[in-house]
Amino acid sequence: MNSFMNNQPGELLREGERLERRIIRAGRLNGDRRRQIGIIYRLADSYGNRVFPHSFCSGMAGSPAGCVTGACCACRPDVFAYEKELLDRLPKRLANLGHHCPFFNRAKRNCGIYTLRPFACRIYYNHEMSHYYCQNPAEETIRLLESLKRHLEEILGSYLGGYLPGLNEK
């Protein structure tokens, strides 16, 4: 297993720690929740911009809307309460249920809500050297999300796990 983390020891870990420090600071900001939410999504996107060039995903990107394999979208995306409320308002591809994320466009092989995707989707990258590791969830993403979860819950509400349209989980 030849991963980004193994190729550049600590680089991925440092990026995750950097993201965590910044999210903690965002949670301490006095201001409205919308501002905090905007900040944490921009932080996640900035993290993605830094790790993407070193990921398997960079070789598979076919458009600005993400990877063309769609393998990591064969799941129910992890969401927090705020994200679920937002996603419940959006049109879904119900034929995807059980096969892919309800927002994944299988015909175009891209995310139908890329600019509105949940935090967990924003930090998901395959740091291995093969498409075999495009499966979701990836160990690095799980570890990063676990380390951030309590800080994110302060801003996004409780963690609900995998998204299912219209159903209340937890």
Helices and strands as residue ranges (DSSP letters): H 4-7, H 11-28, H 33-51, G 52-54, H 57-60, E 61-63, E 66-67, G 71-73, E 78-80, H 81-88, G 94-96, E 104-105, E 110-111, G 114-116, H 119-122, G 131-134, H 139-156, E 159-162
